[in-house]
Amino acid sequence: MNRIISRFRNSLVLRVIISTVVLCLVVIYFAGSALNSQLSTGIKQVNLDSALIEARSTIFSAQYRFVIAEGEKNSAVRKVVDDVIASATSLTANENAREVVFIRSPGNTREVDYEISSNLVDPSTIPEYLGKKVRKSSGLGWSYLSIKYLDGQRIPGLAIGQKVLIPNAGQYEMYMLFSLANQNATLSLIQRYLFMTGLFLILLIGLITWLVVRQVVRPVREAAEIATRFTAGDFSQRMNVHSQDEISILGHTFNEMAESLEKQIARLENLSRVQQRFVSDVSHELRTPLTTLRMASEVISASKEGFEPVVARSAELMVAQLDRFERLLEDLLEISRFDAEVAILETTEFDVVSLARRCAEDLSLVAMERATELRIYSITPEININADIRRVERILRNLFSNAIDHSEEKPIAITIIASDDDVAIGVRDYGEGLDQSTLTRVFDRFWRADPSRARTRGGTGLGLSIALEDARLHNGELEAWGRPGKGAHFVVTLPRKEWAGISSRLIKLQPDDFHD
């Protein structure tokens, strides 16, 4: 069932065909029902009118013969009754049967009994309500019923009756029974043909709809396949255009858009390559003069005790800024490796809990300066993983440093949880927090939530971006959560085995201590 539902959702052709067929089925059903009702009513009315005319003529003729037989003997009257029945009925009970029934009217106490029916028709066929209608009326009374025979046979029929006066016998009711078997057979045939015609129309409409929709959907499907190839990086595909209709206009427009995209992407790729080469070349070229400046600054810094206070302070600032410049160059080189897709993993087995504690100890002095502390929580004292220890350490240092910078003198909780396949590390601070607009850009390069705010410890602005790339290089993920005034929560999830993917999120991104 799920497969059918999935097929229905994923196929435009199937949805259109089914919708069209269902709507046509509803229309044909109501139209066929109305037509069948009209035909049935018309056929029944024609048969009723014909039966009323025939019954009126037959009953009038019988009454006339009874009037002529006035004063005759009972045997002669009996013969008249038999002749009336013989002339008014068919010989056998069949589809065209016409039967006659004589019933004594209530209150008739004459001794002579002429109650009789033709062809063994059961007199109980005549219902009581029809008898009352005939007795109260001076004309004909009629009703649809089932004609019953004494041998158990039943056929649908129409009963028409009227009062008659039989000589020497008093008032009787004469009923003519007309078989409706042919009428019902005709109606059944009409209904059968209506059903077959409706079914044929449904199939024909479904086929026509499939052909029409296929003509419309085929170029759309072709465009979707070409767009999928665009996503895979193949920009050489184009739609086939053979006419000048609306679909062809779509094809022309699509091809023009594809050509424009191909040119734009090629231009951007070339620009990106130039930019990457520029960053890489500049970073490498700056290393030589930077090394010279580093050596000179160290010499000057070693002799700063003999300088005047202003000169000594300048030497300290120069060394600090050179350190920051070196870190920036190192980060730029790392970014260029990521962009060029040449970054590699040098995996080894190590204890991630010990690594986290070492990173926390290295940053403990900085945390003390910010009046905060790093608290590590791990149920398991040792969690070994196969990963690039240098990159994982860089991820942790970046996350810890970022949390310290935004802690606002509140402690930072570091949670480490592991499963058989994955390890997750959550860094939770309770500082200024992040809003929704910040969360979408927190991993962008050189981006700060508050541009007017100076970097507390001279960061390069690339730490979180590099941390994200390092996590993804391990087939892991780094995610961020935050609320203004409620702090932030960064969760990095890594596979414990080399080249494996993460199978589950061990730490919820929204922390348990946060409630809306």
N, C-alpha and C positions, 0 to 999 in steps of 0.2 A: 504493500500500500504506500509506504514511504517512497519507494522507487517511482511509483506512478505520479505521486504528488510532486516529486522532484523533477520528473520529466515534464509535467505540466507547467511548472514554474520556469523551467529553463528553455522552453521551446515556444517562441512566438507563433510559429506556424500552427502548432498543436492548440494553443490557446484560442487563436482566431477561428480555426476550424470547429472546435468544440463549441465556442460561443455562438458562432453562426448556425451550426446544426441545432443547438438547443433552442435558440430563438425561433428558427424556422419550424422546429418541431412544435413549439407552443402555438405559433401562428397557424400551422397546418391542422393541429388538433382542434383548435377553436373553430377554424373555418370548416373543417370536415364535420365537426359536431353540429354546427349550424346547418350545413347542407344536408346532413343525414336527417336532422330534425324536420327540415322543410320537406324533404322527399317523403319521409314517413308520414308526416301529417297529410301531405297531398294524396298519397296512395290510399291511406285509410279513409280520407274524406270521399274520394272517388268511389271506393268500394261501398262505403256507407250509403252514399246517395243512390248508387245502383241497387243496393239491397233494399233500401226503403221503397224505391219505386216498384221493384219486383214484388216485395211483400205486400204492399198496398194493393197492387193489381190482383195478386193471388187470393188474398183474404177477401177482397171485394167480390171476386168471382165465386169463391166458396160460399159467401153469405147469399149471393144471388141464387145459387143452386139450392141452398137450404130453403130459401123463400119459395122457390118453385115446388119444392118437395113438401110444402105445407099440406097436411091432411093425408099424406101417404102413410103406409104402414111402417112399423119400425124397421122391418127388414129392408124396405126401400131406402129409408133414411140411412141405415147402416151402409148400404151400397153406395150412397152419395158420399158418405164420409170416406169410405175406402177409395172411391174414385178421386176425391180431392187430394188425399194423401199420395195416391199413385201418380197423379199428374203434377204434383208440386215437388216431389222428391226425386233424388237420384236413386238408383237401384242399390248401390253399395256405399259403405262408409269409406270415402277416399278423400283426396285433397280437394275435390270439387263438390263435396257432398252438400246437399240441401235437405234438411230434415224438417218434419212437421210433427208438432206435439199438440194434442187436444187435452186440456185440463179443465175439469168441472170447477166452476166458480164457487167460492164459499157461499153457502146459503141456498144453493140449488139442491132441492130435496127430491127431485124427480127420480123415479125408480130406474128409468132407462139410463144406462151408463155407456157413454161413448168416449171415455178417456182412452186414448190410444196414442202411440208414437211410432214413427217409421224406423225401420232398420234397427230395432232393438235399442233405440235411444232411451237412456234412463230419464224418466220424467223429473227426477230430482235435479236434473241439469238446470231447470228453470229456478233461479233464486227467488226467495220470498219478496225481496224488495222490488224485483221486476214485476212480479204478480200484482203487488199493490199499485205500482205505477200504472199498469194496464187497466186495472179495475177502476181507478180514479179518473182515467182519461177516456174521452170518447174517440180518440184517435189512436195512433201507433205509439207503442213504448218499446225502447230498445236498450240493449246492454251488451258489452263484450264479456265473454265467459269462456269456459272450457266445456266442450261438448263431451258428455260421458256416455259410453255405451255399456250395455249390460255385460259384455265380454271383457270389460276392463280397459278398453281402448279410450284414449282421450285425444282430442284435437282442439286447437284454438278455434273459436268461432264467434259469431255475432247472432244474438237472439232478438227477433222483432215480433211483437205480439199485439193482438187487438181482441176485444170482446166480439163474440159471434153468438147468434141465437139459433139453436138447432131445434127443428120441429119435434115436438113431443118429449124433448129432453131438457129444455130450458137454456140458461146462459152458460156458455163455455168460453174458455180463452184459447185462441189459436195462435201458436207460436211457430214461426219459421226460423230454422237454425241454418246459418250460412257458414261454411267452413272457411277459415282464414289461413289455411295452411299454405296456399299458393302466395297469398299476400306476404306472410312471414318469410317464406322462402325467397321472394323477390327482395324484401328488405335485407335479409341476411346476405344475399348476393351483392346488393348495393353496398352494404357495409364492408363486405370482404374486398370488393374492388376499390372502395375508398381507402381502406387500410393499405392495400397493395400499392395503390397510386401514391399515397402519402409516403410510404416507405421508399418507393422508387424516387420520389422527389427529394427526400432527405439524402439518399445516397448520391443523387445527381448534384444536389446543392453542395454536399461535402466535397465531391470530386471537383466541381467548378471552383469552390473556395480554395481548395488545395492548389489548383493550377494558378489561380490569380495571386494568392498570397505568395506562392513560390516565386513567381515572377518579380514580386515586390521585395521579398525578403532576400532573395539571392544576392543582389548587389549590396544590401546592408550586411549580410553575413560575410561577403567578400571584404567589405570595408573593415569589419570587426577582425577578420583574420589578418589583414594587413596591419591594422593598429596593434594587434598582438605581436606581430613581427617587429613593428617599430619599437615596442617595449623591450624586445630582446636585442635591439641594436641594429636590425636590418632595415635601413632607410631607402633601399633601392626598389621596393615593391610599389606598384601603382595599380589602380583599378582599370579594368577594361571598359572602354566607352564605345558604343556602337551606334547610338542614336542621339536625338535631340530632345528627349522627353525630360520630365522632372527628375527621374532617377539618373539620367545622364548628366543633368546639371549638377546633381549631387556628386557624381563621379568626377566631373571636371573640377569642381570646387575642392573635393577631397585630394585630388592629385596636386592641385596648386598648393594646398595647405601642406601636403607631404613634402613637396619640393622646397617650400619656404622653410619648413622645419628642418629638413636635411641641411640646408645652407646655414641656418642659424646654429644648429647643433655643431656642425663642422667648424663654424667660426668660433663658437664658445669653447669647443675642444682645443682648437689651436691656441686660443687666448689662455686657456687653463694650462696648456703645456708650456707656453711662454712664461706664464706667471710662476709655475712650479720651478721651471729652470732658473728663472730670475731669483726666486727665494733661495733655491739650493746654491746657486753660484754666489750670490751675495753672502749667504751664511758661511760658505767655505772660504771666500775671499777675505771675509772679516776676521777669520780665525787667526791669520798670521799677524796682522797689526794688533789684534786683541791680546795675543800671547805676549807680544812685545810690551804692550801697555801693562799687562798683568805683572810681568817681571819688573818693570820700572816702578809700578805702584808698590810692589812688595819691598823693593829696596827703600823707597821713600818711607813706607809705613814702618820699616824696621828702625829708621832713624828719627821717627816723629817726636821722641822724647826730648830731643835737642832743639825742636822748632818752637816757634812762638805758638800760643794756644790757637790762634786763628788758622795758622798754616797746618798745625797738627789735626785740627778738626777737618780741614779740607782734605787731608790725606785719608782720613777715615771715610769720608763721604765718597771719595774717588774709589776706594777699594770696594765699598758697598755697592756703588753703581756698576762697577765692573763685574761684580758677582751677578748682579741682576741682568746685565747685558749678556753674560755668558749663558745664563739660564734661558734667556729669550732666544739666543741663537740655537741652543740645544733644542728648545721646543719647536722652533721654526724648521730645523732639520728633520725633526720627528714628524711634524705635520707634512712636510714635503714627501717623506717616505710613505705616509698613509695615502696621500693624494696620488702618488705614482704607483701605488699598490705593490710596493717592494718591501714593506715591513714584514719581518719574519719572526717566528716564535723560537726561542731557545729554551725548550722545556726541560724541567728537572722536577724531581719529587721533593716537596718541602712541606713544613707544617705552617698552615696559614694562621693559626692562632698565635704561634710564637712570632711570626712576621708582624701581625697586628700589634702585639705587645711591644716589639722593638720600635715600630714606627711611633707608637704612642709615647714611649720613653724619649725618643729623639725630639719629639715636639713638646715634651713636658714643660721645658723652660718657657717656650712661647705661650703655652696654655696658662702658665702661672702669671705671665705678664698681662694676660687678658682676664685674669681672675676666674679662670674656669679649669676644668679637669676632664680628662678622657677616661671614661669608665667602660671596661670591656666585660661583656657577659657572654659566657660560652659554657653550655652544659658539658660539652666534650672538651677535655683538656688538650687534646691533640687531634688535628684534622689534616691529614696528608692529601695533597692534590698534585697532579702532574700539570704544570703550567710554567710560564715564563716568570721566574721570581722577580726579575727586574721590573717587568711591566706591572705585575700585581702589586709590588711595593709602591710603584708610582701611583697606581690607582688609590691605594689606601692613604698615602701621604697627601694627595690632592684632596681627597674627601675629608680627611682629618683637618687639614689646614683651612679648607673652606668652612668647616663647621666652627673652628676656633675663631675665625674672622667674624662670624655672624652669631656667636653664642650669647652676646650681651651678658657676660659674667654668670652664665648658667651652665651647669654640668652637661656634658655630652655623653649620650648612651650609645655604645657600640655593641651590637648584637651579632653573634656568629652562630649560624645553624647549618647543619650538614645532613644530607641523606646519603644513600649509597651511590647516587649518581651526581649530585650537585652540592654546592656550598653557597650560602648566601650571607652577605655582610651588610647590616643596616647601620647607618650613621644618623642618629637623631639628635638634632639640636633644638633648643627652645627659645631661639632668638627672635629676630624681626620677622622671619618667615618669608614666604613667596606668594604672590598672587597668580591668577590664572594666566595673565599675559606674560609674566616672567617665566612661568614653567615652560612655555613653548619656546623660549629662547635661551634658557639657562645653559645649554650645551653649545651655544653658538660661539664662534671664535672672537676673542677680544670684546665680548659683550659684558656689560655690567647693568644690574638692575637700576642703579642710580648713577648716571654718568658724572654727576657733580661730586660724587664721593670718591675720595682718594683711596688708592689701594693701601690697605693697612700695612702689609709687609712687603710691598713692592712686587706683587705677583705679575706674571706676564699676561694674564687673561686667557691663557690657552689650557690651563690645568684641567678643567672639567671636560673640555672638548677632547683632549688627549686621553683622559681617563675613559671616556665613552668609546673611543676608537680602540683602546687597549682591551676593553671588555669584549667588544665585538670581534676583535681579532682572535679571541679565545672561544668564539661561538657563544659568548655570554651576553648579558644585557645590563645596562645601568639605567635606572629610572629615578625620577625625582618627584617628590610630593611636597606641598607646602600650603600654608594659609597665613595671611597677614596677622602678625602678632602671636601666632601659634607655633612658630618654628618651621623647620623643614626636615624631611626624611629622604635620604638617598640610599637606595638599595642596589647593590651589585650582586648578580647571580652568575656563577661560573660553573662549568662542568668540571668534575673531579678528574676526568680522564682526557687525555690528549685527543683533539679533533672530534670529541663527542659534542652533542648539543644539550642544552638544558631541557630537562623533562618536566620541571615544575617550579613554581615560585614559592620558595620556602618561607619567605618573609613577606607579609602583606605590605603593600606600598603605603596605604593609609594606616598609620600606627594605631594600636589598640587604645592608647591613652588619649586619643582625640575623639571628641563627640561634638556633632553639630548642635 
